[in-house]
Amino acid sequence: MPSAPSPTSRNKSFLAPAVIRQPADGHGPRAQRTIARIIDATREVFMTRGYAGTTIDEIARVADVSRASFYTYFPSKREVLLAVGATAAAEAQALIDSFAEHAGSRAGLREWCRQFMEQLDVNGPFAMAWPVAAMEDEDIRLAGMKRHTVLCRNLGKAVMASTGKTVDDPATIGLIVHSMFERVWRYGELYREAVDRDAVIKQLANAIWGLARQPAN
């Protein structure tokens, strides 16, 4: 049976998104391209192998870089996971920030839902890989939980503010919406031949429309 997290580990503050080693000539355009390829390759490998089945050798192969080149920028698989997570969180927050622009009509909300699903086409593999990694690594769990809770709180506030409402616990609203998208996206990928994405997006928008207009407690 695994030991319980130590009090020190349990109380750690939010970790830095990732440790990226600094090459001798700095992060010039070539280095940035290599880092981007490694991050993109990590998403791709996560999609097919999950976190536990992903190896540095496989990431390096898909990114078309050497193992040594991988270690130039990332000390471990854990750090590249955190880098992918930081990118996903920034993109999710940008989408949340745009919610008010779309929430005034059902058509606008459907467009926002379409953008959310397209974002998951890129970041969904991380969303599936992170819970597995978090079960094995307390620091990853704490870092991801902190970041995810902030995103959910901001999303919940945005959804309710679209109808002039506030709630005591916006993180719960945001968690419901965010989880709904992630699971629907995952099953859509699994059942691609049988699922009409446009119909899914319409129903997602309807669900959020109704959630924002629920009676006050």
Secondary structure, 3 states (H helix, E strand, C coil): CCCCCCHHHHCCCCCCCCCCCCCCCCCCHHHHHHHHHHHHHHHHHHHHHHHHHCCHHHHHHHHCCCHHHHHHHCCCHHHHHHHHHHHHHHHHHHHHHCHHHHCCCHHHHHHHHHHHHHHHHHHHHHHHHHHHHHHHCHHHHHHHHHHHHHHHHHHHHHHHHCCCCCCCCHHHHHHHHHHHHHHHHHHHHHCHHHCCHHHHHHHHHHHHHHHHCCCCC
